[in-house]
């Protein structure tokens, strides 16, 4: 599942106002799955639904950041970016580089986007549209990459969670099993199945209750807008509205405040409609034991050795997440439109392996191998999940990438959890040092060098997270040659992948392990405490900890420092 962030839902669903629309007012929301696809940057606007006190939870979107802030410099620009522009100006000007392929293993990339089309990888060994595997790599017409969740019938959009698939599998296995008759050799698996089934039932119940609640709020808001008589009412329109019920009065106060910072259309589309769609997807697809879209692909999902399946549609039905990631890495810096990516001489390879739901381990492993075999030197993976069907095949693919000198960059996840102790897959907890040396895990940071520096949603881990990078309110490319601000470790990871591509482009003789070492060693150290909520409940305790407790490096990545350090490495030879 992609690591976008739906901030607003997390807060609104905990308010008594919202719960007036829900059939279960005491429901406890599990936000392990509030990650997403389309699931993005859902800011904390919903939190305003009850009182001004909760409005303190919305700074990420309410206060606009400087454009391109992730590439700016803390000292000269007063925002905690990674000093990319400073590096271009002071270190890279006039220097030569070589093109490096960076794979975006994700949910799809819009190859025709105005700010991406020039920098897309093109397989020159293939003849487009002839239906033949011209380069004999096993994938016909893979011009810009490959789609492992597509087939002759189209492409998978919605998918179940891994949890759902595991429960479905084990329901058949343990159909006639009870605590009384379970075989001794099966007891461990039986207990795991019962725990997973309970988790699934809990999440499904929550999703249905939340869907009922947000539907009620949406209907109440729609009724107010109908009374106002405008499709896109302004803050002034809501101020002038005369509420006839307490609920209408609360809706009025919320919208008056929120529309000071944006339009009703954006609020409705990005918060209300997306929240409704999100819980609809959870109830109907992600957590539905009867839903299985894999026939679309046409493979045998249980055959982990099967590699040649899919289609060449690298965008798929929903390229929002992957396109945003691609733009952060390498959006065209020469065309004077849109945005600037971190790297100026990389080619983006699209590898589609993550749906709107949980990715399958088979597809993740094959996506890594495809990227490696077709020349990628960096792979960005902005996804993760709480359960794994077959961690071993992903581990083997990771080892394969390391053996071929490919650096993997992975998002840490958006649940505000310590992934030293919480499960988040893929992970390298049982991998060898050589593989770990070519794998970077990234947490998300904000723009301000104070106690709020850790993005409130970002996972962390003293031994599992290597570095932090900007991941709040990041403006990048989305389908339709458009642009959007999103939040998430999904956005922080490509900042680091872009930096890795930049280093490998200007210092092509450096190994993947050296590039990781450089990125980790060259961070801007954070020598103060940061605070975050310990738990998801309203009024959860705020803890203050040294930033160095959150990750191995104790800092935020810095392109300027990294490139200066790269220049000192033996075997550093720059591009000719």
C-alpha positions in Angstrom: 0.0 0.0 0.0 1.3 3.4 -0.9 2.4 5.7 1.8 0.3 8.8 1.1 -1.3 10.4 4.1 -4.9 11.1 4.9 -4.4 13.5 7.8 -7.9 14.8 8.0 -9.6 11.5 8.5 -7.5 10.6 11.4 -8.8 13.6 13.4 -12.3 14.0 12.2 -13.2 10.4 12.9 -12.3 10.9 16.5 -14.7 13.8 17.1 -18.1 13.7 18.8 -19.4 15.8 15.9 -18.5 13.2 13.4 -19.7 10.3 15.5 -23.2 11.8 15.6 -23.3 10.4 12.0 -21.9 7.0 13.0 -23.7 3.9 14.2 -21.0 3.2 16.7 -19.9 6.2 18.7 -17.3 4.4 20.7 -15.4 3.1 17.7 -11.6 3.2 18.0 -10.0 3.8 14.6 -7.1 1.7 13.5 -4.9 3.9 11.3 -2.4 1.2 10.4 -4.2 1.3 7.0 -4.6 5.0 6.6 -1.9 5.0 4.0 -3.2 5.0 0.5 -3.2 5.6 -3.1 -5.2 8.4 -4.2 -4.7 8.5 -0.5 -2.7 11.3 -0.2 -2.1 14.5 1.5 -5.4 14.5 3.1 -4.5 17.3 5.5 -5.9 17.7 9.0 -8.8 19.8 7.9 -11.4 17.4 9.2 -10.1 18.0 12.7 -11.7 21.4 12.6 -15.1 19.8 12.7 -15.5 20.2 16.5 -13.6 23.0 18.0 -10.8 25.5 17.6 -8.7 23.4 19.9 -8.4 20.8 17.2 -7.4 23.4 14.7 -3.9 23.3 16.1 -3.6 19.9 14.3 -3.7 21.3 10.8 -0.5 23.3 10.3 0.8 21.1 7.5 -1.6 22.4 4.9 -3.0 25.5 6.5 0.3 27.2 6.4 1.6 27.1 2.8 5.3 26.3 2.4 7.8 27.9 0.0 7.7 26.5 -3.5 10.3 23.8 -4.0 11.0 23.9 -0.2 12.4 20.4 -0.2 15.3 21.5 -2.3 16.0 24.7 -0.4 18.6 25.4 2.3 18.1 25.8 6.0 20.5 28.7 6.5 19.9 30.8 3.4 16.2 30.0 2.9 15.0 29.5 6.5 13.4 26.2 5.6 14.7 22.7 6.3 15.2 21.4 2.8 18.1 19.4 1.5 20.2 22.2 -0.1 19.8 20.9 -3.6 19.7 24.3 -5.3 22.8 25.4 -3.3 24.6 22.3 -4.6 23.7 23.0 -8.2 24.8 26.6 -7.9 28.1 26.1 -5.9 29.2 22.5 -6.6 27.8 21.2 -9.9 27.8 24.2 -12.2 29.7 23.3 -15.3 30.4 19.7 -14.3 29.5 16.7 -16.5 27.3 13.8 -15.5 26.1 10.5 -16.9 22.5 9.5 -17.2 21.4 7.1 -14.4 18.2 5.0 -14.5 16.0 5.4 -11.4 13.1 2.9 -11.2 9.8 4.0 -9.6 8.3 0.8 -8.3 4.9 2.0 -7.5 1.3 2.2 -8.7 1.9 3.8 -12.1 3.6 6.7 -13.8 2.1 9.0 -16.4 4.8 8.9 -19.0 3.2 11.6 -21.1 3.1 14.2 -18.3 4.5 17.6 -19.5 7.2 17.5 -16.7 8.0 13.8 -17.0 7.9 12.9 -20.7 11.5 14.1 -21.4 13.0 12.2 -18.5 11.2 8.8 -18.9 13.4 5.8 -19.6 13.0 4.5 -23.1 13.9 0.9 -23.9 15.7 1.5 -27.2 15.9 -2.2 -27.9 12.1 -2.5 -28.3 10.0 -1.4 -31.3 7.0 0.2 -29.9 3.6 -1.3 -30.6 4.7 -4.4 -32.6 3.6 -6.8 -29.9 7.0 -8.5 -29.9 9.7 -9.0 -27.3 12.4 -7.5 -29.5 15.1 -7.4 -26.8 14.2 -11.0 -25.6 14.0 -9.9 -22.0 10.6 -11.7 -21.6 8.5 -8.5 -21.7 7.0 -7.4 -25.0 6.9 -3.7 -25.8 8.2 -2.7 -22.5 9.1 0.8 -23.8 8.9 2.8 -20.5 8.9 -0.2 -18.0 6.5 -2.9 -17.0 3.2 -3.5 -15.2 3.2 -6.7 -13.0 -0.4 -6.1 -12.0 -1.9 -6.1 -15.4 -2.7 -8.6 -18.1 -4.6 -9.1 -21.4 -7.8 -8.1 -19.7 -6.5 -4.8 -18.4 -4.9 -3.7 -15.1 -5.7 -4.2 -11.4 -6.8 -1.0 -9.6 -8.3 -2.1 -6.3 -6.9 -5.0 -4.4 -7.3 -6.7 -1.0 -5.0 -6.2 1.9 -2.5 -8.9 2.6 -4.3 -9.5 5.8 -7.5 -10.3 3.9 -5.6 -12.7 1.6 -4.0 -14.5 4.5 -7.3 -14.9 6.3 -9.0 -16.2 3.2 -6.2 -18.7 2.6 -6.2 -20.0 6.2 -10.0 -20.2 6.4 -9.9 -23.0 3.9 -7.0 -24.7 5.7 -8.6 -24.5 9.2 -12.2 -24.9 8.1 -12.9 -27.8 10.5 -10.4 -26.8 13.2 -11.1 -25.8 16.7 -9.0 -25.2 19.8 -9.9 -28.7 20.9 -8.9 -30.6 17.8 -6.0 -28.5 16.4 -2.9 -30.7 15.7 0.1 -29.9 17.8 2.2 -29.1 14.7 -0.4 -26.6 13.5 -1.0 -24.7 16.8 1.3 -21.8 16.0 -0.3 -21.2 12.6 -3.8 -21.7 14.1 -3.2 -19.0 16.7 -1.8 -16.7 14.0 -4.9 -17.3 11.9 -7.2 -16.5 14.8 -5.4 -13.3 15.5 -5.4 -12.2 11.9 -9.1 -13.0 11.6 -9.9 -10.9 14.6 -7.8 -8.0 13.2 -9.7 -8.3 9.9 -13.1 -8.3 11.5 -12.1 -5.3 13.6 -10.9 -3.3 10.7 -13.9 -4.2 8.5 -16.3 -3.1 11.3 -14.4 0.2 11.7 -14.4 0.8 8.0 -18.2 0.2 7.7 -18.9 2.5 10.7 -16.6 5.2 9.4 -18.2 5.0 6.0 -21.6 5.5 7.6 -20.3 8.4 9.6 -18.6 10.2 6.7 -21.6 9.5 4.5 -23.8 11.3 7.1 -21.5 14.2 7.3 -21.3 14.4 3.5 -25.1 14.4 3.2 -25.5 17.1 5.9 -22.9 19.3 4.1 -24.5 18.7 0.7 -27.8 19.9 2.2 -26.2 23.1 3.5 -24.6 23.8 0.2 -27.9 23.2 -1.6 -29.6 25.8 0.7 -26.8 28.3 0.0 -27.5 27.7 -3.7 -24.0 27.8 -5.1 -21.8 24.9 -6.4 -18.6 26.4 -5.0 -19.6 28.6 -2.0 -17.0 31.0 -0.4 -16.3 31.6 3.2 -18.5 34.7 3.0 -21.4 32.6 1.7 -21.1 30.3 4.8 -20.8 33.3 7.1 -24.1 34.6 5.6 -25.9 31.3 5.9 -28.6 31.1 8.6 -28.4 27.6 10.2 -31.6 26.0 11.3 -30.1 23.1 13.3 -27.1 22.6 15.6 -25.4 20.4 12.9 -25.8 23.1 10.3 -24.3 25.6 12.7 -21.3 23.4 13.3 -20.8 22.8 9.6 -21.0 26.6 9.1 -18.3 27.3 11.6 -16.0 24.6 10.2 -16.3 25.8 6.6 -15.9 29.5 7.5 -12.6 28.6 9.0 -11.4 26.2 6.4 -12.3 28.4 3.4 -10.0 31.1 4.6 -7.2 28.9 3.2 -8.7 27.4 0.1 -11.7 26.8 -2.1 -14.8 24.8 -1.2 -14.2 22.7 -4.3 -10.7 21.7 -3.2 -11.9 21.0 0.4 -14.8 18.9 -0.9 -12.8 16.9 -3.4 -9.7 16.4 -1.4 -11.3 15.8 2.0 -15.0 14.8 1.9 -15.1 12.9 -1.4 -11.7 11.3 -0.9 -12.7 10.2 2.6 -15.9 8.7 1.4 -14.1 6.9 -1.4 -11.4 5.7 0.9 -13.8 3.9 3.3 -15.8 2.6 0.4 -12.7 1.0 -1.0 -11.8 -0.5 2.4 -15.3 -2.0 2.8 -15.9 -3.2 -0.7 -12.3 -4.2 -1.8 -9.5 -4.0 0.7 -11.2 -5.9 3.5 -13.6 -8.0 1.5 -12.9 -11.7 1.7 -15.0 -12.3 -1.4 -13.1 -9.9 -3.6 -10.3 -11.1 -5.8 -9.2 -9.2 -8.9 -6.2 -11.4 -9.8 -7.9 -13.0 -12.7 -7.3 -9.7 -14.5 -3.5 -10.5 -14.5 -3.9 -14.1 -15.6 -0.9 -15.5 -13.7 -0.8 -18.1 -11.0 -0.4 -15.9 -7.9 0.8 -18.9 -5.9 3.7 -19.6 -8.3 6.5 -17.5 -6.9 8.9 -18.6 -9.6 6.7 -17.2 -12.4 8.2 -14.0 -13.8 6.8 -13.4 -17.2 3.3 -12.0 -16.8 1.7 -8.5 -16.9 1.5 -5.9 -19.6 3.3 -2.7 -20.7 0.8 -0.2 -19.3 3.1 1.7 -16.8 0.4 4.2 -15.9 -2.4 1.8 -15.1 -5.8 3.0 -13.9 -4.4 5.3 -11.2 -1.0 6.9 -11.7 -1.4 9.6 -9.0 1.0 8.2 -6.5 3.7 7.0 -8.8 3.7 10.2 -10.9 4.0 12.3 -7.8 7.0 10.2 -6.7 8.6 10.4 -10.2 8.3 14.2 -10.2 10.1 14.6 -6.9 12.9 12.5 -8.1 13.5 14.0 -11.5 10.9 16.4 -12.9 12.4 18.2 -15.9 14.7 21.0 -14.6 15.1 22.5 -18.1 11.6 23.2 -19.5 10.7 26.2 -17.5 7.4 24.8 -16.5 6.1 22.9 -13.5 8.6 21.9 -10.8 12.2 20.9 -10.4 13.1 17.3 -9.5 16.1 16.6 -7.3 18.2 15.0 -10.0 19.0 16.6 -13.3 20.2 13.7 -15.4 18.3 10.5 -14.6 15.7 8.5 -16.6 12.6 7.3 -14.8 11.7 3.7 -15.3 8.1 2.9 -14.4 7.5 -0.5 -12.7 3.9 -1.0 -11.7 3.6 -3.4 -8.7 1.4 -1.7 -6.1 -2.4 -1.4 -6.4 -5.0 0.4 -4.4 -4.6 -2.1 -1.6 -1.6 -4.2 -0.5 1.0 -5.2 -3.0 1.7 -8.9 -3.4 5.2 -10.1 -2.5 5.5 -11.9 -5.9 5.0 -8.7 -7.8 7.3 -6.7 -5.5 10.1 -9.3 -6.0 9.6 -9.4 -9.8 9.5 -5.6 -10.0 12.8 -5.3 -8.3 14.4 -8.0 -10.5 12.9 -6.3 -13.7 14.4 -2.9 -12.7 17.8 -4.4 -11.9 18.0 -6.5 -15.1 17.0 -3.5 -17.2 19.7 -1.1 -15.9 18.3 0.7 -12.9 20.9 1.9 -10.5 18.4 3.2 -7.9 15.0 1.8 -7.1 12.4 3.8 -5.1 9.8 1.9 -3.2 7.2 4.1 -1.5 5.0 1.4 -0.2 4.7 -1.1 2.7 2.3 -3.3 4.6 1.7 -4.8 8.0 1.6 -8.5 6.9 3.7 -10.5 4.4 2.7 -13.6 2.5 6.2 -14.6 1.4 8.9 -12.3 2.8 11.6 -14.8 1.6 11.1 -14.0 -2.1 11.3 -10.3 -1.5 14.5 -10.8 0.6 16.0 -12.8 -2.3 15.2 -10.0 -4.7 16.8 -7.5 -2.3 19.9 -9.6 -2.2 19.9 -9.8 -6.0 19.7 -6.0 -6.3 22.6 -5.6 -3.8 24.7 -8.1 -5.8 24.2 -6.1 -8.9 25.2 -2.8 -7.2 21.7 -1.3 -7.1 20.6 1.0 -4.3 17.0 0.5 -2.9 15.3 3.5 -1.2 12.2 2.7 0.8 9.6 4.8 2.6 9.4 4.1 6.4 5.6 4.3 6.5 2.9 6.7 7.9 1.5 5.2 11.1 3.7 7.2 13.6 5.1 3.8 14.8 8.4 2.6 15.9 9.3 0.0 13.2 12.1 -1.4 15.3 9.2 -3.2 17.1 6.2 -2.9 14.7 6.0 -5.0 11.5 6.4 -3.0 8.3 7.2 -5.0 5.2 9.5 -5.2 3.3 12.2 -4.8 6.0 15.7 -5.9 6.5 15.5 -7.3 10.0 16.7 -10.8 8.9 19.0 -9.8 6.0 22.8 -9.9 5.7 25.0 -6.8 6.1 25.8 -6.6 2.4 22.2 -6.3 1.4 21.4 -3.8 4.2 24.4 -1.7 3.0 22.5 -1.1 -0.3 19.1 -0.3 1.2 18.0 3.1 2.7 14.8 3.5 4.7 13.5 7.0 4.9 11.3 8.9 7.5 9.5 12.2 6.7 10.4 15.6 8.1 8.7 19.0 7.9 10.1 22.4 6.9 10.7 24.0 10.4 13.7 23.3 12.5 11.9 23.0 15.8 10.0 20.3 17.8 7.7 19.8 14.9 10.5 18.7 12.6 9.4 15.0 12.6 6.3 14.8 10.4 3.6 13.8 12.9 2.6 10.7 10.8 6.1 9.4 10.1 7.3 6.0 11.3 10.7 6.0 13.0 13.2 3.5 14.3 16.6 3.7 15.9 17.9 0.7 13.9 15.4 0.4 11.0 15.2 4.0 9.7 18.4 5.4 8.2 17.6 9.1 7.5 14.7 11.6 7.4 13.9 13.8 4.4 11.2 16.4 3.5 7.8 14.7 3.2 5.2 17.4 4.2 3.3 19.4 1.7 5.5 18.4 -1.3 4.4 19.8 -4.6 4.8 17.5 -7.6 3.4 16.0 -10.7 0.1 14.2 -11.0 -1.9 12.8 -14.0 -3.2 15.1 -16.6 -0.1 17.2 -16.6 -1.2 18.7 -13.3 0.5 19.2 -10.0 -0.5 18.7 -6.4 0.7 19.0 -2.8 0.9 15.7 -1.0 2.3 14.4 2.3 3.8 11.1 3.4 7.0 9.1 3.7 6.1 8.3 0.1 7.2 11.8 -0.7 10.3 11.7 1.5 11.7 8.5 0.0 11.9 9.9 -3.6 13.8 13.0 -2.2 16.5 10.5 -1.2 16.2 8.4 -4.3 16.7 11.6 -6.3 19.7 12.5 -4.3 21.1 9.0 -4.8 20.5 9.3 -8.5 22.2 12.7 -8.5 25.3 11.3 -6.7 25.5 8.3 -9.0 25.2 10.6 -12.0 28.1 12.9 -11.1 30.2 10.2 -9.4 29.4 7.1 -11.5 32.2 4.9 -10.1 30.8 5.0 -6.6 29.1 1.8 -5.5 25.5 1.6 -4.1 26.9 0.9 -0.7 29.2 4.0 -0.9 26.3 6.1 -2.0 24.3 5.0 1.0 27.2 5.6 3.3 27.7 9.1 1.9 24.0 10.0 2.3 23.9 8.8 5.9 27.2 10.4 6.9 26.4 13.7 5.3 23.1 14.5 7.0 22.4 17.7 8.7 22.4 16.6 12.3 19.5 17.6 14.5 20.7 18.3 18.0 17.4 19.0 19.6 14.3 17.2 20.7 11.2 16.6 18.6 7.7 15.9 19.8 5.0 13.5 18.6 1.8 12.0 19.9 2.2 8.6 21.5 -0.8 6.9 20.2 -3.8 7.7 18.0 -6.4 8.5 20.6 -7.7 12.1 21.2 -5.5 13.7 23.8 -2.7 11.2 23.3 0.4 11.9 25.3 2.9 14.2 23.5 6.4 12.8 24.0 9.6 14.8 23.4 12.6 12.8 22.4 16.0 13.6 20.9 15.8 13.4 17.1 18.8 11.1 17.2 16.5 8.4 18.8 14.4 8.3 15.6 16.9 7.1 13.1 20.4 5.8 12.6 21.9 9.0 11.2 20.2 11.4 13.6 19.6 13.9 10.8 18.0 15.2 7.6 19.6 14.3 4.2 21.6 17.1 2.6 22.5 17.2 -1.1 25.2 19.8 -0.7 27.0 17.9 2.1 26.6 14.6 0.3 28.2 15.9 -3.0 31.1 17.4 -1.1 31.7 14.2 0.7 31.3 12.1 -2.5 34.2 14.2 -4.0 36.5 12.9 -1.3 35.9 9.2 -1.9 38.5 7.0 -3.6 37.3 5.7 -6.9 35.1 8.8 -7.0 35.9 9.5 -10.7 33.5 12.1 -12.1 31.7 11.7 -15.4 33.8 12.4 -18.4 
